[in-house]
Amino acid sequence: MSITDEFASRNFSLYGQWLGLASLITLIIIGVFTVVANPIFAIIGWVFAFILFFVEVPLCMKFCPTSPRFDAFAARFENSYLRALLYVVMAIVMFLSATISKTLLLLSACFLLFAGLSYGFAAMKGQPHASSSMLGGTGVDNVV
């Protein structure tokens, strides 16, 4: 499956995964630039990015040595409802960074919120969880 087929599938779970990856990248990059202005939330953003890396990239769970406890934690988020909750909670935490200073971390919060909304729409529509074949997942072959 190509990436265009995945986007054309109208599976909100895939949209959530791609928005989650965008938020992961913005959390890392913007965290580097805002570590002086807002160090607490920059570090929190890096921790969120680490968690999202293992939750969103299925290939990492296969190749990276992790503890069974962490594997069980990451496996909980195969459900779209729980992924939506995870992203919305992370977005709220990152929106709270505006209480200290208004930085670009708000952009990461927006990406997290949009990813959470996508997973929420997938859950409400009853769409099964799918992960992009470009990231080591099964793609949309098994869900369309």
Accessible surface in RSA format (square Angstrom, percent):
REM  Atomic radii and reference values for relative SASA: ProtOr
REM  Chains: A
REM  Algorithm: Lee & Richards
REM  Probe-radius: 1.40
REM  Slices: 20
REM RES _ NUM      All-atoms   Total-Side   Main-Chain    Non-polar    All polar
REM                ABS   REL    ABS   REL    ABS   REL    ABS   REL    ABS   REL
RES MET A   1   102.35  53.0  42.73  28.3  59.62 142.0  49.98  42.5  52.36  69.4
RES SER A   2    55.50  46.9  44.42  59.3  11.09  25.5  48.83 104.0   6.68   9.4
RES ILE A   3    60.74  34.6  58.69  43.7   2.05   4.9  58.69  42.3   2.05   5.6
RES THR A   4    96.00  68.3  89.98  91.2   6.02  14.3  77.45 104.0  18.55  28.0
RES ASP A   5    63.78  44.7  58.18  57.9   5.59  13.2   7.52  17.7  56.26  56.1
RES GLU A   6     0.85   0.5   0.61   0.5   0.24   0.6   0.84   1.6   0.00   0.0
RES PHE A   7    88.60  44.3  81.32  50.4   7.28  19.0  81.57  49.5   7.03  20.1
RES ALA A   8    76.80  70.6  48.50  74.9  28.30  64.4  59.29  83.5  17.51  46.4
RES SER A   9    30.96  26.2   1.36   1.8  29.60  68.2  11.51  24.5  19.45  27.3
RES ARG A  10   178.22  74.8 177.22  90.3   1.00   2.4  52.72  72.1 125.50  76.1
RES ASN A  11     8.03   5.5   7.48   7.2   0.55   1.3   4.05   9.8   3.97   3.8
RES PHE A  12    54.56  27.3  54.56  33.8   0.00   0.0  54.56  33.1   0.00   0.0
RES SER A  13     0.00   0.0   0.00   0.0   0.00   0.0   0.00   0.0   0.00   0.0
RES LEU A  14     0.45   0.3   0.45   0.3   0.00   0.0   0.45   0.3   0.00   0.0
RES TYR A  15    50.80  23.7  49.40  28.1   1.41   3.7  40.46  30.4  10.34  12.7
RES GLY A  16     0.00   0.0   0.00   N/A   0.00   0.0   0.00   0.0   0.00   0.0
RES GLN A  17     1.55   0.9   1.55   1.1   0.00   0.0   0.23   0.5   1.32   1.0
RES TRP A  18    56.48  22.7  51.88  25.1   4.60  10.8  52.29  27.9   4.19   6.8
RES LEU A  19    48.63  27.1  48.23  34.5   0.40   1.0  48.63  34.2   0.00   0.0
RES GLY A  20     0.00   0.0   0.00   N/A   0.00   0.0   0.00   0.0   0.00   0.0
RES LEU A  21    20.47  11.4  20.46  14.6   0.01   0.0  20.46  14.4   0.01   0.0
RES ALA A  22    30.12  27.7  23.98  37.0   6.14  14.0  29.05  40.9   1.07   2.8
RES SER A  23     0.00   0.0   0.00   0.0   0.00   0.0   0.00   0.0   0.00   0.0
RES LEU A  24    14.32   8.0  14.32  10.2   0.00   0.0  14.32  10.1   0.00   0.0
RES ILE A  25    95.39  54.3  94.15  70.1   1.24   3.0  95.39  68.7   0.00   0.0
RES THR A  26    21.63  15.4  20.69  21.0   0.94   2.2  21.63  29.1   0.00   0.0
RES LEU A  27     0.00   0.0   0.00   0.0   0.00   0.0   0.00   0.0   0.00   0.0
RES ILE A  28    76.80  43.7  76.80  57.2   0.00   0.0  76.80  55.3   0.00   0.0
RES ILE A  29    88.26  50.2  86.53  64.5   1.73   4.2  88.26  63.6   0.00   0.0
RES ILE A  30    11.27   6.4  11.27   8.4   0.00   0.0  11.27   8.1   0.00   0.0
RES GLY A  31     0.11   0.1   0.00   N/A   0.11   0.1   0.11   0.3   0.00   0.0
RES VAL A  32    86.23  56.7  77.06  69.8   9.17  22.1  77.93  67.7   8.29  22.5
RES PHE A  33   151.42  75.8 121.88  75.5  29.55  76.9 125.28  76.0  26.14  74.8
RES THR A  34     9.06   6.4   8.84   9.0   0.22   0.5   9.06  12.2   0.00   0.0
RES VAL A  35    50.48  33.2  47.18  42.7   3.30   7.9  47.18  41.0   3.30   8.9
RES VAL A  36   136.80  90.0 114.17 103.4  22.64  54.5 119.88 104.2  16.93  45.9
RES ALA A  37    59.55  54.8  35.15  54.2  24.40  55.5  44.96  63.3  14.59  38.7
RES ASN A  38     0.44   0.3   0.44   0.4   0.00   0.0   0.00   0.0   0.44   0.4
RES PRO A  39    63.50  46.3  63.50  57.9   0.00   0.0  63.50  52.4   0.00   0.0
RES ILE A  40   106.23  60.5 102.01  76.0   4.23  10.2 105.70  76.1   0.53   1.4
RES PHE A  41    22.04  11.0  22.04  13.6   0.00   0.0  22.04  13.4   0.00   0.0
RES ALA A  42     0.00   0.0   0.00   0.0   0.00   0.0   0.00   0.0   0.00   0.0
RES ILE A  43    91.80  52.2  91.80  68.4   0.00   0.0  91.80  66.1   0.00   0.0
RES ILE A  44    51.92  29.5  51.18  38.1   0.74   1.8  51.92  37.4   0.00   0.0
RES GLY A  45     0.14   0.2   0.00   N/A   0.14   0.2   0.14   0.4   0.00   0.0
RES TRP A  46    85.96  34.5  80.25  38.8   5.71  13.4  79.33  42.3   6.63  10.8
RES VAL A  47    77.87  51.2  75.32  68.2   2.55   6.1  77.83  67.6   0.04   0.1
RES PHE A  48    26.01  13.0  26.01  16.1   0.00   0.0  26.01  15.8   0.00   0.0
RES ALA A  49     2.85   2.6   1.94   3.0   0.91   2.1   2.25   3.2   0.60   1.6
RES PHE A  50   116.77  58.4 110.45  68.4   6.33  16.5 116.17  70.4   0.61   1.7
RES ILE A  51    32.53  18.5  32.53  24.2   0.00   0.0  32.53  23.4   0.00   0.0
RES LEU A  52     0.00   0.0   0.00   0.0   0.00   0.0   0.00   0.0   0.00   0.0
RES PHE A  53    81.86  41.0  81.86  50.7   0.00   0.0  81.86  49.6   0.00   0.0
RES PHE A  54    17.50   8.8  15.90   9.8   1.61   4.2  15.90   9.6   1.61   4.6
RES VAL A  55     9.53   6.3   0.24   0.2   9.30  22.4   1.67   1.5   7.86  21.3
RES GLU A  56     1.07   0.6   0.04   0.0   1.03   2.4   0.37   0.7   0.70   0.6
RES VAL A  57    16.17  10.6  16.17  14.6   0.00   0.0  16.17  14.0   0.00   0.0
RES PRO A  58    32.73  23.9  26.53  24.2   6.20  22.5  31.69  26.2   1.04   6.4
RES LEU A  59    76.60  42.7  76.57  54.8   0.03   0.1  76.57  53.8   0.03   0.1
RES CYS A  60    15.16  11.5  12.64  14.1   2.53   5.9   2.49   6.3  12.67  13.7
RES MET A  61    55.49  28.7  36.72  24.3  18.78  44.7  36.87  31.3  18.63  24.7
RES LYS A  62   140.52  68.6 104.24  64.0  36.28  86.4  77.37  69.6  63.15  67.3
RES PHE A  63   152.29  76.2 124.09  76.9  28.20  73.4 127.17  77.1  25.12  71.9
RES CYS A  64    45.50  34.4  38.06  42.5   7.43  17.5   6.21  15.7  39.29  42.4
RES PRO A  65   136.41  99.4 103.58  94.4  32.83 119.3 115.83  95.6  20.57 127.9
RES THR A  66    41.89  29.8  10.95  11.1  30.94  73.7  18.18  24.4  23.71  35.8
RES SER A  67    57.95  49.0  46.99  62.7  10.95  25.2  43.13  91.9  14.81  20.8
RES PRO A  68   112.09  81.7 104.41  95.2   7.68  27.9 107.74  89.0   4.34  27.0
RES ARG A  69   208.06  87.4 198.28 101.1   9.79  23.3  76.43 104.5 131.64  79.8
RES PHE A  70    42.61  21.3  38.84  24.1   3.77   9.8  42.08  25.5   0.53   1.5
RES ASP A  71    52.37  36.7  50.20  50.0   2.17   5.1  22.90  53.9  29.47  29.4
RES ALA A  72    55.46  51.0  45.23  69.8  10.23  23.3  52.38  73.8   3.07   8.1
RES PHE A  73    60.95  30.5  60.95  37.8   0.00   0.0  60.95  37.0   0.00   0.0
RES ALA A  74     5.93   5.5   3.20   4.9   2.73   6.2   3.33   4.7   2.60   6.9
RES ALA A  75    60.18  55.3  46.33  71.5  13.85  31.5  50.71  71.4   9.47  25.1
RES ARG A  76   148.14  62.2 134.76  68.7  13.37  31.8  49.75  68.0  98.39  59.6
RES PHE A  77    21.69  10.9  21.69  13.4   0.00   0.0  21.69  13.2   0.00   0.0
RES GLU A  78    96.10  55.2  89.65  67.8   6.45  15.3  46.78  90.5  49.32  40.3
RES ASN A  79    70.40  48.5  61.24  59.2   9.16  22.1  23.24  55.9  47.16  45.6
RES SER A  80     8.53   7.2   5.00   6.7   3.52   8.1   3.94   8.4   4.59   6.4
RES TYR A  81   132.67  61.9 127.27  72.4   5.40  14.1  98.75  74.2  33.92  41.8
RES LEU A  82    70.16  39.1  70.16  50.2   0.00   0.0  70.16  49.3   0.00   0.0
RES ARG A  83     5.18   2.2   5.18   2.6   0.00   0.0   0.00   0.0   5.18   3.1
RES ALA A  84    12.93  11.9  12.79  19.7   0.14   0.3  12.93  18.2   0.00   0.0
RES LEU A  85   106.05  59.1 101.79  72.8   4.26  10.7 105.43  74.0   0.63   1.7
RES LEU A  86    23.31  13.0  19.01  13.6   4.30  10.8  23.12  16.2   0.19   0.5
RES TYR A  87     0.00   0.0   0.00   0.0   0.00   0.0   0.00   0.0   0.00   0.0
RES VAL A  88    47.06  31.0  47.06  42.6   0.00   0.0  47.06  40.9   0.00   0.0
RES VAL A  89    74.57  49.1  74.40  67.4   0.17   0.4  74.55  64.8   0.02   0.0
RES MET A  90     5.00   2.6   5.00   3.3   0.00   0.0   5.00   4.2   0.00   0.0
RES ALA A  91     0.42   0.4   0.42   0.6   0.00   0.0   0.42   0.6   0.00   0.0
RES ILE A  92    96.03  54.6  95.25  71.0   0.78   1.9  95.82  69.0   0.21   0.6
RES VAL A  93    38.53  25.4  38.53  34.9   0.00   0.0  38.53  33.5   0.00   0.0
RES MET A  94     0.00   0.0   0.00   0.0   0.00   0.0   0.00   0.0   0.00   0.0
RES PHE A  95    75.25  37.6  67.89  42.1   7.36  19.1  68.17  41.3   7.08  20.3
RES LEU A  96    91.32  50.9  90.86  65.0   0.46   1.2  91.32  64.1   0.00   0.0
RES SER A  97     0.17   0.1   0.17   0.2   0.00   0.0   0.00   0.0   0.17   0.2
RES ALA A  98    24.55  22.6  18.87  29.1   5.68  12.9  19.23  27.1   5.32  14.1
RES THR A  99   109.35  77.8  70.26  71.2  39.08  93.1  67.62  90.8  41.73  63.1
RES ILE A 100    93.34  53.1  61.79  46.0  31.55  76.0  66.64  48.0  26.70  72.5
RES SER A 101    34.84  29.4  27.22  36.3   7.62  17.6  34.81  74.1   0.03   0.0
RES LYS A 102   165.24  80.6 132.12  81.1  33.12  78.9  94.70  85.2  70.54  75.1
RES THR A 103    26.91  19.1  10.98  11.1  15.93  38.0  21.20  28.5   5.71   8.6
RES LEU A 104   108.38  60.4 104.68  74.9   3.70   9.3 106.27  74.6   2.10   5.7
RES LEU A 105     0.04   0.0   0.04   0.0   0.00   0.0   0.04   0.0   0.00   0.0
RES LEU A 106    49.93  27.8  49.82  35.6   0.12   0.3  49.93  35.1   0.00   0.0
RES LEU A 107    81.75  45.5  76.88  55.0   4.87  12.2  79.75  56.0   1.99   5.4
RES SER A 108     0.00   0.0   0.00   0.0   0.00   0.0   0.00   0.0   0.00   0.0
RES ALA A 109     0.00   0.0   0.00   0.0   0.00   0.0   0.00   0.0   0.00   0.0
RES CYS A 110    46.21  35.0  46.11  51.4   0.10   0.2   7.04  17.8  39.16  42.2
RES PHE A 111    53.52  26.8  53.32  33.0   0.20   0.5  53.43  32.4   0.09   0.3
RES LEU A 112     0.00   0.0   0.00   0.0   0.00   0.0   0.00   0.0   0.00   0.0
RES LEU A 113    56.81  31.6  56.81  40.6   0.00   0.0  56.81  39.9   0.00   0.0
RES PHE A 114   105.46  52.8 103.92  64.4   1.55   4.0 104.24  63.2   1.22   3.5
RES ALA A 115     0.00   0.0   0.00   0.0   0.00   0.0   0.00   0.0   0.00   0.0
RES GLY A 116     1.32   1.6   0.00   N/A   1.32   1.6   0.00   0.0   1.32   3.0
RES LEU A 117    80.36  44.8  78.21  56.0   2.14   5.4  79.71  56.0   0.65   1.7
RES SER A 118    11.48   9.7  10.92  14.6   0.55   1.3   0.23   0.5  11.25  15.8
RES TYR A 119     0.00   0.0   0.00   0.0   0.00   0.0   0.00   0.0   0.00   0.0
RES GLY A 120    16.14  19.9   0.00   N/A  16.14  19.9  16.14  44.3   0.00   0.0
RES PHE A 121    94.16  47.1  93.99  58.2   0.17   0.4  94.16  57.1   0.00   0.0
RES ALA A 122     0.00   0.0   0.00   0.0   0.00   0.0   0.00   0.0   0.00   0.0
RES ALA A 123    10.25   9.4   0.25   0.4  10.00  22.7   4.47   6.3   5.78  15.3
RES MET A 124   133.28  69.0  99.69  66.0  33.59  80.0  63.23  53.8  70.05  92.8
RES LYS A 125   129.11  63.0  93.34  57.3  35.76  85.1  66.52  59.9  62.59  66.7
RES GLY A 126    61.64  76.0   0.00   N/A  61.64  76.0  35.14  96.4  26.50  59.3
RES GLN A 127    37.95  21.2  28.59  20.9   9.36  22.3  16.34  34.8  21.61  16.4
RES PRO A 128    73.00  53.2  62.04  56.6  10.96  39.8  73.00  60.3   0.00   0.0
RES HIS A 129    46.93  25.7  24.34  16.9  22.60  57.8  20.24  20.9  26.69  31.1
RES ALA A 130     1.32   1.2   0.00   0.0   1.32   3.0   1.32   1.9   0.00   0.0
RES SER A 131    14.11  11.9  13.34  17.8   0.77   1.8   3.73   8.0  10.38  14.5
RES SER A 132     0.00   0.0   0.00   0.0   0.00   0.0   0.00   0.0   0.00   0.0
RES SER A 133    41.82  35.3  23.00  30.7  18.81  43.3  21.12  45.0  20.70  29.0
RES MET A 134   119.03  61.6  82.73  54.8  36.30  86.4  88.69  75.4  30.33  40.2
RES LEU A 135    32.98  18.4  30.48  21.8   2.51   6.3  32.98  23.2   0.00   0.0
RES GLY A 136    23.37  28.8   0.00   N/A  23.37  28.8  14.74  40.4   8.63  19.3
RES GLY A 137    18.32  22.6   0.00   N/A  18.32  22.6   4.67  12.8  13.65  30.6
RES THR A 138    87.70  62.4  70.42  71.4  17.28  41.2  72.07  96.8  15.63  23.6
RES GLY A 139     0.00   0.0   0.00   N/A   0.00   0.0   0.00   0.0   0.00   0.0
RES VAL A 140     3.07   2.0   3.07   2.8   0.00   0.0   3.07   2.7   0.00   0.0
RES ASP A 141    99.80  69.9  73.26  72.9  26.54  62.8  32.63  76.8  67.17  67.0
RES ASN A 142   101.26  69.8  62.76  60.6  38.50  92.7  41.52  99.9  59.73  57.7
RES VAL A 143    35.21  23.2   5.69   5.2  29.52  71.1  10.64   9.2  24.58  66.7
RES VAL A 144   134.33  88.4  75.10  68.0  59.23 142.7 100.83  87.6  33.51  90.9
END  Absolute sums over single chains surface
CHAIN  1 A     7470.3       6280.7       1189.7       5703.4       1766.9
END  Absolute sums over all chains
TOTAL          7470.3       6280.7       1189.7       5703.4       1766.9
